[in-house]
Amino acid sequence: MVVPKNRDNWQQSMKDTASTIKHLFDLNIPSLSDVSFKLDNEAGKPVVFHVHKFILACRSSVFEAMFYGPMAEAKMPIAISDPNMKAETFRTMLQYIYKDDVTCVHGQNVLPLLYVAHKYGIGLLIELCSKTAAQGINADNVFQCIQQAGLYDAETLLNACYEFIDKHTTDLLCRPEFLLQPRNVVNDILKRSSLGLDGMPEICIFKAVSRKTKTFAISKSVLYEVVVKIVTLCVCGWALAEADRLKIPAKPTRIREALDKTVYLIRFPLMAPVDIVQARKDSILTAEETADLLAFLHKVEVDTKPFTKEPRSVNAHVNPNRNW
């Protein structure tokens, strides 16, 4: 059979199968496609992608079930009405599937793409999105990234988020966004012995620093006390917000009820006796817990469980260039 002169014989220019598959993505023509997807772009206009069942099924078990399973889609094009998925993101996913193009994932599209990768079970793309998002973690997006990572099984991103919190504990726990976090995130943060200080509150510097040098050397005992106090104050602030969410009425035990088992993740054995007494006055600790903790602090051999006495890590020096 002779190819008509007016028809583009693009196949002749393909050097191998990989380049052919990549070109099929660029063509986006229905005549060579056996499945189509339709969804809106950011502007609200419909976009149709003409793709290939076999290629998509080879990269995703979700697509395999969609095309070849007992509930296989029959109507074409397959309309996607997911409000969290736009044509631009779907196209990027296809670009990765067809071309193995890792450069298509960047800071602007990584979180929406992580959602799509998880929805269609594309493990390598999930990992790529996790690594890309991890490189862009900052104080403004770390809590959002934690939420996304938890939802979409992005372990690399989740670990990177918690490591970032370890390094910037005081800043992040004092942010309004911390008050909005679900209990499981707060618990995961408090469980970490690696929580530390990126900088020091002014009052703590005043108490701990006795001379002006380029690097302030702070005793570890003072730092442990500072870390615990800051974490405790921030968690109590979260508990007040949680009490509002749970509609716990105003009463002396309101914070304790909101904290529930989260209270045991606060490291009271690292505090000074005066702080333990104050926590009792605030009805955060019970009388029995207070007695046991005070006995422990006075070197009496008592079991502090369920509270832990393991110190949290801290930075041994303060950055003099820090904008307090």
C-alpha positions as CSV (number, residue, x, y, z in Angstrom):
1,M,0.0,0.0,0.0
2,V,1.3,3.4,-1.0
3,V,1.0,6.2,1.5
4,P,-0.9,9.2,0.0
5,K,1.4,12.2,-0.7
6,N,-0.8,14.5,1.3
7,R,-0.5,12.4,4.4
8,D,2.2,13.0,7.0
9,N,4.3,9.8,7.2
10,W,5.6,10.7,10.7
11,Q,6.4,7.0,11.5
12,Q,9.4,7.1,9.2
13,S,11.1,9.7,11.5
14,M,10.7,7.6,14.7
15,K,14.0,6.1,15.7
16,D,12.7,3.6,18.2
17,T,9.6,2.6,20.1
18,A,10.1,5.0,23.0
19,S,10.2,8.0,20.7
20,T,7.1,6.7,18.9
21,I,5.2,6.5,22.1
22,K,6.3,10.0,23.1
23,H,5.1,11.3,19.7
24,L,1.7,9.7,20.1
25,F,1.2,11.8,23.2
26,D,2.1,15.0,21.2
27,L,-0.3,14.0,18.3
28,N,-3.4,13.7,20.5
29,I,-5.5,12.5,17.5
30,P,-8.6,10.3,17.8
31,S,-7.8,8.1,14.8
32,L,-4.9,6.4,16.6
33,S,-6.5,6.4,20.0
34,D,-8.9,3.9,21.7
35,V,-9.9,6.0,24.7
36,S,-10.5,9.6,25.4
37,F,-10.8,11.7,28.6
38,K,-12.7,15.0,28.9
39,L,-12.3,17.5,31.7
40,D,-12.2,21.3,32.2
41,N,-9.1,23.4,32.3
42,E,-8.4,26.2,34.8
43,A,-10.5,28.6,32.6
44,G,-13.5,26.3,32.7
45,K,-13.2,25.2,29.1
46,P,-13.5,21.5,28.2
47,V,-10.3,19.7,26.9
48,V,-10.3,16.2,25.4
49,F,-7.3,13.9,25.5
50,H,-7.1,11.1,23.0
51,V,-4.9,8.4,24.5
52,H,-4.2,4.7,24.5
53,K,-5.6,2.1,27.0
54,F,-2.6,-0.2,26.8
55,I,0.0,2.5,27.6
56,L,-2.0,3.9,30.5
57,A,-2.8,0.4,31.9
58,C,0.9,-0.5,31.8
59,R,1.6,2.4,34.2
60,S,-1.5,2.2,36.4
61,S,-3.5,-0.6,37.9
62,V,-6.4,1.9,38.3
63,F,-6.4,2.5,34.5
64,E,-6.1,-1.2,33.9
65,A,-9.3,-1.9,36.0
66,M,-11.0,1.1,34.3
67,F,-10.3,-0.2,30.8
68,Y,-10.2,-4.0,31.2
69,G,-12.1,-4.8,34.4
70,P,-15.7,-6.0,34.8
71,M,-16.8,-2.3,35.3
72,A,-14.9,-1.0,32.3
73,E,-16.0,2.3,31.0
74,A,-17.9,2.1,27.7
75,K,-19.0,5.7,27.0
76,M,-16.5,7.9,25.3
77,P,-15.1,10.3,26.0
78,I,-14.8,9.5,29.7
79,A,-15.9,12.6,31.5
80,I,-13.9,13.6,34.7
81,S,-15.8,16.0,36.9
82,D,-13.5,15.9,39.9
83,P,-13.2,19.5,41.1
84,N,-9.7,18.8,42.4
85,M,-8.4,17.8,38.9
86,K,-8.0,20.2,36.0
87,A,-6.9,19.5,32.5
88,E,-3.5,21.1,33.0
89,T,-2.7,18.6,35.8
90,F,-4.1,15.6,33.9
91,R,-2.0,16.5,30.9
92,T,1.1,16.6,33.1
93,M,0.3,13.2,34.4
94,L,0.0,11.9,30.8
95,Q,3.2,13.6,29.8
96,Y,5.0,11.7,32.6
97,I,3.3,8.4,31.6
98,Y,4.2,8.7,27.9
99,K,7.5,10.5,28.1
100,D,9.0,9.7,31.6
101,D,9.4,13.5,31.7
102,V,10.5,14.3,35.2
103,T,10.9,18.0,34.4
104,C,7.2,18.4,34.1
105,V,6.9,18.3,37.9
106,H,7.7,21.6,39.6
107,G,6.7,23.7,42.6
108,Q,3.6,25.2,40.9
109,N,1.9,21.9,40.0
110,V,3.4,19.4,42.5
111,L,0.6,19.2,45.0
112,P,-2.3,18.9,42.5
113,L,-0.2,16.4,40.6
114,L,0.4,14.4,43.8
115,Y,-3.4,14.1,44.2
116,V,-3.8,12.8,40.6
117,A,-0.9,10.4,41.0
118,H,-2.4,9.0,44.1
119,K,-5.9,8.8,42.5
120,Y,-4.6,6.7,39.6
121,G,-2.0,4.7,41.7
122,I,1.1,5.8,39.8
123,G,3.7,5.0,42.5
124,L,6.8,6.4,40.7
125,L,5.0,9.7,40.1
126,I,3.9,9.9,43.8
127,E,7.6,9.5,44.8
128,L,8.7,12.1,42.3
129,C,6.1,14.6,43.5
130,S,7.1,13.8,47.1
131,K,10.7,14.6,46.4
132,T,9.9,17.7,44.5
133,A,7.5,19.0,47.1
134,A,10.1,18.2,49.9
135,Q,12.6,20.6,48.2
136,G,10.1,23.4,48.4
137,I,9.0,23.1,52.0
138,N,8.8,26.4,53.9
139,A,7.1,27.8,56.9
140,D,4.1,28.9,54.8
141,N,3.3,25.5,53.3
142,V,4.7,22.9,55.7
143,F,1.3,22.2,57.4
144,Q,-0.4,22.0,54.0
145,C,2.2,19.6,52.8
146,I,1.7,17.4,55.9
147,Q,-2.0,17.2,55.1
148,Q,-1.3,16.3,51.5
149,A,1.4,13.7,52.3
150,G,-0.8,12.0,54.8
151,L,-3.7,11.8,52.5
152,Y,-1.7,10.5,49.5
153,D,0.8,8.1,51.2
154,A,3.7,10.4,50.2
155,E,6.1,9.1,52.9
156,T,9.2,11.0,51.5
157,L,7.3,14.3,51.7
158,L,5.8,13.5,55.2
159,N,9.3,12.8,56.6
160,A,10.7,15.9,55.1
161,C,7.9,18.0,56.7
162,Y,8.6,16.6,60.1
163,E,12.3,17.2,59.7
164,F,11.6,20.8,58.8
165,I,9.4,21.2,61.9
166,D,12.3,19.7,64.0
167,K,14.5,22.6,62.8
168,H,11.9,25.4,63.1
169,T,9.9,24.2,66.1
170,T,9.3,27.5,67.8
171,D,8.4,29.4,64.7
172,L,5.9,26.8,63.4
173,L,4.2,25.9,66.6
174,C,3.5,29.6,67.3
175,R,1.9,30.1,63.9
176,P,-2.0,30.4,63.6
177,E,-1.9,27.4,61.2
178,F,-0.8,25.1,64.0
179,L,-4.1,25.8,65.8
180,L,-6.0,24.4,62.8
181,Q,-4.1,21.0,62.7
182,P,-6.0,17.8,63.3
183,R,-5.1,15.8,66.4
184,N,-3.2,13.1,64.6
185,V,-0.8,15.7,63.2
186,V,-0.3,17.4,66.6
187,N,0.3,14.0,68.2
188,D,2.9,13.1,65.5
189,I,4.7,16.3,66.2
190,L,4.7,15.9,70.0
191,K,6.0,12.3,69.7
192,R,9.2,13.5,68.2
193,S,12.2,13.7,70.4
194,S,14.0,15.5,67.6
195,L,12.0,18.7,68.1
196,G,14.4,21.5,68.6
197,L,14.9,25.2,68.4
198,D,15.7,27.3,65.3
199,G,15.9,30.4,67.5
200,M,15.2,31.7,71.0
201,P,12.4,33.9,72.3
202,E,13.7,37.2,73.5
203,I,13.0,36.5,77.2
204,C,15.0,33.3,77.0
205,I,17.9,35.0,75.5
206,F,17.8,37.6,78.2
207,K,17.9,34.9,80.9
208,A,20.5,32.6,79.2
209,V,23.0,35.0,77.6
210,S,25.4,36.8,79.7
211,R,27.8,38.2,77.1
212,K,27.7,39.5,73.5
213,T,29.5,37.3,71.1
214,K,29.0,36.2,67.6
215,T,27.7,32.8,68.7
216,F,25.7,32.6,72.0
217,A,26.5,29.4,73.9
218,I,23.5,28.2,75.9
219,S,23.5,25.5,78.5
220,K,21.5,22.4,77.5
221,S,19.5,22.4,80.8
222,V,18.2,25.9,79.9
223,L,17.4,24.9,76.4
224,Y,15.5,21.8,77.5
225,E,13.3,23.9,79.7
226,V,12.8,26.5,76.9
227,V,11.8,23.8,74.4
228,V,9.3,22.1,76.8
229,K,7.7,25.4,77.8
230,I,7.3,26.7,74.3
231,V,5.8,23.3,73.1
232,T,3.5,23.2,76.1
233,L,2.2,26.7,75.6
234,C,1.6,26.1,71.9
235,V,-0.2,22.8,72.5
236,C,-2.5,24.5,75.1
237,G,-3.3,27.1,72.5
238,W,-4.2,24.3,70.1
239,A,-6.3,22.6,72.8
240,L,-8.4,25.8,73.2
241,A,-9.0,25.8,69.5
242,E,-9.9,22.1,69.6
243,A,-12.2,22.7,72.5
244,D,-14.1,25.2,70.4
245,R,-14.3,22.7,67.5
246,L,-15.5,20.0,69.9
247,K,-18.0,22.5,71.5
248,I,-16.7,21.8,75.0
249,P,-18.3,24.3,77.4
250,A,-16.4,26.7,79.5
251,K,-15.2,25.0,82.7
252,P,-11.9,24.6,84.6
253,T,-11.1,21.2,82.9
254,R,-11.8,22.4,79.3
255,I,-8.2,22.3,78.1
256,R,-7.6,18.9,79.7
257,E,-10.8,17.5,78.1
258,A,-9.7,18.9,74.7
259,L,-6.2,17.5,75.0
260,D,-7.5,14.0,76.0
261,K,-4.6,11.5,75.5
262,T,-2.5,14.2,73.7
263,V,-1.6,15.5,77.2
264,Y,0.6,12.5,77.7
265,L,2.8,13.6,74.8
266,I,3.7,16.8,76.7
267,R,7.0,16.1,78.5
268,F,6.1,17.3,82.0
269,P,8.9,15.4,83.6
270,L,11.3,17.8,81.9
271,M,9.7,20.9,83.5
272,A,10.4,22.7,86.7
273,P,8.3,22.0,89.8
274,V,6.7,25.5,89.5
275,D,5.4,24.6,86.0
276,I,4.0,21.3,87.2
277,V,2.1,23.2,90.0
278,Q,0.8,25.7,87.5
279,A,-0.4,23.0,85.2
280,R,-2.3,21.5,88.2
281,K,-3.8,25.0,89.0
282,D,-4.9,25.2,85.3
283,S,-6.6,21.7,85.6
284,I,-4.3,20.3,82.9
285,L,-2.9,17.8,85.3
286,T,-4.8,15.7,87.9
287,A,-3.8,15.6,91.6
288,E,-2.3,12.1,91.2
289,E,-0.3,13.1,88.1
290,T,1.0,16.2,89.9
291,A,2.1,14.3,92.9
292,D,3.9,11.7,90.8
293,L,5.7,14.3,88.7
294,L,6.8,16.3,91.7
295,A,8.1,13.2,93.4
296,F,10.0,12.3,90.3
297,L,11.5,15.8,90.1
298,H,12.6,15.5,93.8
299,K,14.5,12.3,92.9
300,V,11.9,9.9,94.3
301,E,11.8,6.7,92.2
302,V,8.3,6.8,90.7
303,D,7.1,5.7,87.3
304,T,6.4,8.8,85.1
305,K,4.4,6.8,82.5
306,P,2.4,7.6,80.5
307,F,4.5,10.8,80.4
308,T,8.0,10.4,78.9
309,K,11.1,11.9,80.4
310,E,13.2,11.7,77.3
311,P,14.7,15.1,76.5
312,R,13.9,16.8,73.2
313,S,16.9,17.8,71.1
314,V,18.0,21.4,70.8
315,N,20.5,23.5,68.9
316,A,23.4,24.3,71.1
317,H,23.9,27.8,69.6
318,V,21.7,30.7,68.7
319,N,22.0,32.5,65.3
320,P,23.0,36.1,66.1
321,N,21.5,37.2,62.7
322,R,18.1,35.9,63.6
323,N,15.3,38.5,63.2
324,W,13.6,38.2,66.6
